[in-house]
Amino acid sequence: MYKLDRNSFKIQTFEEAASYTNEYKHLSINERLRIAFYLNSVAFHFDINHPPKMDRTVFEMRKHES
């Protein structure tokens, strides 16, 4: 499982940041999406095993007339 340390921050050069992103390039798309989903769950404070449902009342459907 991935762990996000909110207390650490490191100023990086462009070269260091580029090498950091290269570490993720060998991961599959599914692995990268799993990491992104985990980071979203931490950022938005929801349980990764029980994500919030989409609020469908915000959207409306209209018939497109041609």
Secondary structure, 3 states (H helix, E strand, C coil): CCCCCCCCCCCCCHHHHHHHHHHHHCCCHHHHHHHHHHHHHHHCCCCCCCCCCCCHHHCCCCCCCC
